[in-house]
Structures are given as C-alpha cells and as structure tokens.
Amino acid sequence: MTDGPRRRAVSIAGAPQRDPDLAVEVLRGRVEARGREWEAVSRLEERIAGLLGKTAAVMFPTGTMAQQVALRLHADRRGVRSVAFHPHCHLEVHEHKGYSVVHGLNAVLVGRRQALVELSDLDEVAEPLAALLLELPQRDLGGRLPAWDDLVAQTSWARERGVATHMDGARLWLAQPFYDRTYAEIAGLFDTVFVAFDKELMGSYGAVLAGDHDLIARATVWRNRLGGNVSRAWPFALLAERGLDEVMPRMAEFAERARKLAAAVADLEGVRVVPGVPQTSMLHLYLEAPADAVAATSEALLAERRVALPLYVEPAELSGTSVIEVSVSEQLDEVTDAEFGDLVAELLMRARST
C-alpha cells in the first residue's frame, strides 16, 4: 500500500473510484443486498432496453465488438456493404479496420475532421448505404453535440433512403442533459444504440447493444461466434448497475461543473478550451506545449501531489502543441475549481520549461 494522502484525480482513467479494492467493496455490497448475482447480466440487458425504448438488448464484452456486429447486421439485412461515419469515428481510428477485415464492410467517411456532421455532408454521399453511424456526443471534438433539429434531420435523411441509423452511445449519458429529453426519445431516432459503462459511469467492462428483437437475436449469435459470451460477466454487470443508480442521475450536475472548470482556465495564456462553453460534461484543453512534455509533467505531478492529471496526451495539429481531455464525473468531487485552474497552469508552465 502506498503511504501518504489518498490519490485524487482530474482524469477519468486515474480515478480512485476505479481502484480494485473499491470495486470489490461495491460488488460485495450489491451481492449482499440483492443476491442472485447470476441474474445481473439479464437484468442489465432488460434495464437498458427499457431505458432506451427498445424491445431487446444484449451485453457484449466491448463496444468495439458490439458496434461492428450491429453494422454488419444492418448491412446483411440490406444487401449493401457500405456504412457511413465521421472521420473521427472509433471504428476508423482505433479498431484496425475491423469492420472491413472481420465483417467485409466498406467505410464512407462523411463530414470534416474538426466539425460535426451536417446534412449537407450526407447529401454529398452518392453510393448506397447500409447504415449511418452517429456518435453522441462526439468525443474527439470535445464532447460536442448537434442541435436536436439537426439530429432529427440527419436521421430522417437516412430513414427516407432506407438506411439504418446506429448510435455510438458510449457516452450517451452525457448527451441527455443537453437535449433535455428522455434517453428513449434520443434513442428513438436510431435503429440500434450501443452504450458503455466503463467511462463516465465508472464501471469496469462491457457494453450493451439495443434494438429490435430480431436484430438482437442475430447479434447474440455473432457475439458468441466472435468469442464474446458474457454469461459469467455478473461482476461487470453489477458495477454497471452501480453506475446507472448512482452516477447517471448526476449528469446534469457534471455538465454544469464542466462549464465552471472551463471558465477557471479560459483566461490562462497558452490554453484554449474546446468547446469554449462545454455542451456536456466533457471538454478538451489545447495546450501550447509538446505532448511528450505534458505527459511527463502529468506523471511528475501525480508522484508529487497524488493528483492524477490526464496521462493520455495527444499532439495537436499545430506543431509543439497538445490536447488533453477532461471529463467530469465523481473523480472531480474532491478537486475544487480553483485547484483545477492552478493544476492546469502548473502543468503548462512546467511542460513548457521541460
């Protein structure tokens, strides 16, 4: 055990709520309170289906598997292998073209890299599509969201052309306060929706895909074909339930906190907040310092202060600059707005002098 003060965190990844001893404590408490832990997976599936207004849902080990399977099934139904998504889509950036290598799908990239998809971008698509994937919110754009009317127009565009709509809802929880609509209303614009629990909800593992009965039955077969059976995943389902019970109801509070954090650093020289006024509980900070120096300084501050700053630092487009992500959840309960501003200022100052 490490001596000294308890670790605190700005970073979701470094949150003490993710520590194994706390996870075990949560599991023990939930098993003792409810029992029948082997039913947790099916209970979670039913809960998500109801929350999203879908007739069925199935748990997957990862969102990567869930989304690729969903798009494959939409393609199989329509006899078309092309699917459309934004250039920053997780499938395109982080999954080694699994949609193509494993499922034989073709990508049609829509929209500009640093902007949300617009209806005019869809109008430029000439080839037949099986599905349109939209991410809510758009993580790589700082958690930005389209206006509700724009979202309705884009999903209507797809529906009018017989194109399935799929939501990358890994962070759907963040979008609900912005739209001020129920999860079922938001999900109702889409044929299939995937949600995750291992991010702002502070879960550990797993994703759920929701849709109609027939598609979910087929998705279950494909999940098992790919080695993704989750019949014994009850610990992860229990942690997901904890996130739904205790963290999800705080999303509006977290979004307001993100706006306060943005204001706390908005006037720092060498820092640019994206979006300037956060729409969700997520924001990106563009720093006038190299990514490797920022990452090294984050590690040093963790060792010195026991405060975990974002360690995942990406180079920004402008040479010598970088970007870090701040997503507000329980981990920031123990960090004040003023302390956050001071930490970012010190991070930048020390990274610049490295």
Secondary structure, DSSP 8 states (H G I E B T S, - for coil): ---SS--EESSSTT-GGGSHHHHHHHHHHHHHHH--GGGHHHHHHHHHHHHHT-SEEEEES-HHHHHHHHHHHHHHHHT--EEEE-TT-HHHHTSTTHHHHTT--EEEE-S-TTS---HHHHHT--S--SEEEEESSBGGGTSB---HHHHHHHHHHHHHTT-EEEEEETTHHHHHHHHTS-HHHHHTT-SEEEEESSSTT---S-EEEEE-HHHHHHHHHHHHHTT---TT-HHHHHHHHHIIIIIGGGHHHHHHHHHHHHHHHTTSTTEEEESSS-SSSEEEEEESS-HHHHHHHHHHHHHHHSEE-----EE-SSTT-EEEEEE-SGGGGGS-HHHHHHHHHHHHHHHHH-
